[in-house]
Amino acid sequence: MEKFYKRRFWPLVLPAVVCYTLVLVIPFFIGILYSFTSWRGTYFAGGSLFGSFVGLENYAKVFSGGKFGYSLVYTASYAVIAVILLNVIALGMALLINSITKGAGALRTVLFMPKMLGGLAMGFVWQFIFQVIFTDILFGEEGFLHAEFLTYMTQDPKKALFALAIMNTWSMAGYLMLMYVIGLNAIPGDVYEAASIDGANVFQTFFKIKLPLLMPSITISLFLVISDSFKMLDQNVALTNGDYNTRMLALQILRTIQDSNPPNYGVAQAQAVIFFLIVATISIVQVSVTRSKEVQM
């Protein structure tokens, strides 16, 4: 059987490797090369690839303009809010699901369903909720409960951070909940029995047993939330369209082409390279730190 799989490994894997190389690897390195040129999307300003070489000029423009730096700080602020809010709610939902015996499967399905809604559609739905339901009906001056912070949330950069966090928590919490449910189910029942015999209460069981043994799930969940926060585009476009200083990194890269005349794809590509390095660095550090805290059973 082992020889059978070895003979057919490369014939089965090679098409996927070729597609991955053509669609991702080669364009990635071409993009890095273009970030050092005055590329205009359909032509090079210098007439040719090497004639349009500008060195680190595009990277200097990225940091001198100010918009990219603001978007980076804005995105990082959102990532902090999203990491805390999403993981706390998802873990709470997982503990709730794990504590019930009847209807747990149906409840898991209902809580997971928002993840199936596309980013643009979800953004437009929540734009209606924030503008009409929150502002005009519930929390406005003539609403049921006046709460200034919850009105016009898409028209203020600070409020928009929480609006994006609320929207994505509604979307992703059920998905992350499944990660935590799997982690909780992997903890042997003997561990809980031993803790009960030793007199551990609910809080001691959670912080001393469940939380340390959930570190593999926490590692995955943190990675998903952080990477998704920095890559967010559809929701940002649909909810605020980047207006009122609410551009996140991915949208800033997209709008760089529109902000320059003629469109400077070289600067946009330089931003994309920096964007990749930031996301890769944060993800590697986060995974390394959290994996070092994982407990082997």
N, C-alpha and C positions, 0 to 999 in steps of 0.2 A: 504493500500500500504506500509506503514511504517513497519508493522508487516511482510509483505512478504519479504522485504529486510533484516530485522533483522534475520529472520529464515535462510536465504540463505547467510548471510554475511560470516560466518566462513567456510562453505563448499566451497565457491568460493575463499576465501582469503588463506585458509590453505595450499593448494599446493604451492602457490607462497612463503609463509612464510617458508615452509619446504625447498624448493629449495634454497632460499636466505640464510637460516641458514647453509645448507650443503655446499653450494658453496662458501660463503663469510665469514660468521661469524666464523664458526668452524676453517677453514684454517687460518683465521686472528689470532686467539688466539694460534693456534698451531705454527704459525710462530713466534709469540712473545716468546713462550717457547723455540723454536729451536735457537733463537738468543742468548740464554745463554748457548749453548752447542757447542761442536766441531762436528757439523753435516757435513757430507761429501756428502750429496745428496742421497746416497743409503745405507749408514751405519753411525754409530756413532763411532768416533775415540776411545772412551772409552769402546766400546763393548755394551753399553746400553744407554738409554736416560739419566738416572741419573748418570751413570758412566762417561759420557762425559760432565758433567756440569762444565763450566769454569767461571761462575759468570759474571762479567762485562768485562772480558778480550776481548771479541769481540768488545765491544763498545770502549774500549781503543785503539784497533787496528784501528778502523775507523778514529779516530781523530789524531792518531800518524802517519799514512801513508802519509797524505797530499793530496792524490788524491781526496778523498771525499770532503775535504774542498775547493779545487780548483773548483771542479765540482759544488759545492753549490754556490760559488761566481759567476762562469760563468753562471749558470742557472738564478741566481737572476739578473745579468746584462741583460741577454736576456729578462727576464720578464719585466723589466722597459722599454726597447725599444719597446717591443711588446704591452704593455698596452697603451703607448702613441700613437704609430703609428696606431695600429688597431682601437682604439676607435675614434681617430680624423678622419680617413678616413671613417670608417663605419658611423659615425654621419654625415659627409659631404655628403655621398651617400644617406643617409636617407632624409636629407633636400632637396637634388636634386629630389629624387623620389617623395617627398611630394609636390613639387612645380609644377609638370607637371600633366596634365590631360589625355593626350592621350598616350597610349603605356606604362603606368606605370607598368602594370602587366607583360608585356613581358620583360621589362627591369629588373624588380625584379627577374624574373626567370633566366635571363642570368647572372646576378650578383651573384645569389645563386649557380649556377651550379658548380663552382670550389670546393665547399664544398663536393660534391659527389665523388670526386676523392680520392682514398685511399692514406694513408700517404707514403707508400713505392713507389708507382707509381709516386706520385707527386714529391717525393724527387729525383728520377732518372730523371724525366723530367727537373726539375730545375737544376740538376747537369749538364745536357747537355747545358742548357741555360747559366749558369754561366761560364762553361769551354769553350764552342765553340762560342756561339753567343756574349756574353759579352767580353770574352778575345780575341778571334781570329778575330771576325768580327767588332764589334762596338767600343770597348774602348781600344784595344791593341795599340801597337806602330804603326802598319800599318792600324788601324781601321779608321772609319769615324770621331770619336772624341776621342782623347787620354785622358783617365781618369784612372790614376794608381790605384785608390782605388777600381774601379769596375772590375779590372782584377784579376784572380786567387783568387776569393773570398772564395772558399772552402779550400784554402791551407794556410790560416792565421787565427788565433783565433779571432782577432778583426773583420776582414772582414767577417768571418763566422757568427758572431752574427747578422750582418745586412743582410747577405744572408738568414739566417733562418727567420729573421723578414720579409723580402720581400716576401719570399715564403709563409709564413703562413698568411701574410696580404692578399695576392692574394687568399688564400684558405678560410679564415674565415671572411673577411670583409663583404661579402654578407650575411652571416649568422647573424652577429651582426647587420647589416643594418636592417634586419627584426625586431629585438628587438627595435631598435630606431624608425622605422616606426610605430610599434604598439603603442609605447609611444607617438609619435607625434599625431597620430590619436585619442588618448584618451583625448587629451587636448580640452576642449569645445571651440567652435568658439566664444562664448560670451566673453571669456577672451581676445581674439585677438581684438574684436570689442571695448571693453572697453579701451584697451591699445591704439588703434588707435585714439579713441576720446580724450584721455588724451595727445596725441601728441608724443607717443613713436616712435622712429625710429627703423630701422631694428636691429641695434646692441642692443639697449635697450630691444626690444622685445625678442631677443635671450637670453641675459644674465639674464634678470629679470623675464622672463616668461617661455620660453621653457626649458632652462637648469635646473632651480629648479624643474619644473614639470616632467622632464625626469629622475629624480633621481632613480625611481624604475627600469627603463631600464638600467641606468648606473650601478646600483648595480649588476644586473644579468650579464651584459657584462663584468664588471671587474672581477667578480667571474669566469666566463668562461675562460677569457684570462689568468688570474693568475694560475688557476688550470691546464689549458692545457699547459702552459709554463713549469711548474714543472714536468708534466707527459710526456713530449714529448720524444718519443723514435724512432718511425718509420722514421720520417723525419730526425732526427739526424743520424741514421744508413745509410739511403739512400744518404744523401747529403755529409757527411764527414766521416762516419764510425768511428767517434771519433778521427781521425788522426789529427795531428798538434795541439794537446791540445784543442780539441773541444768537449770533452765529457761533456754531460749534465748529470744531476743526475740519470735519469732512465737508461741511457746507462752505467754509471759508476757502478751501482749496477749489471747490467748484466755482465759486463766485469770483475768484481771482481773475479768471478769464474774462468775465464780464466787466470787471473794474478797470481793465487796461485796454487801451486802444492804440495800435492793434492788439488783439488778444495775445497775451504773453504766456504761452503754454510752458515755456522754459521755467519761469518763476513758479507756476503752479506745480510743475513736476518736482522742482526743488522742495517745495512745501510737502509734497507727497513723500519724498525720500525722508525728510526730517520726521514727518508723521509716522512713517514705518519704524524708524529708529526709536522714537519715543514709546510707541506701543509695544515693540519687541522688548525693549529694556525693562519697562514697567512689568510686563507679563512674566519675563524670566525671573526678575527679582522677587515678584510676588509668589510665584510657584516655588522657588527655592526656599523662601522663608517659611511658607506654610507647610511644605513637605517636610522640612526639618523638625516640625512640631508634631508630625503624625506619630501615633502610638501603635506599635505592632501588637496584635492580639495573639 
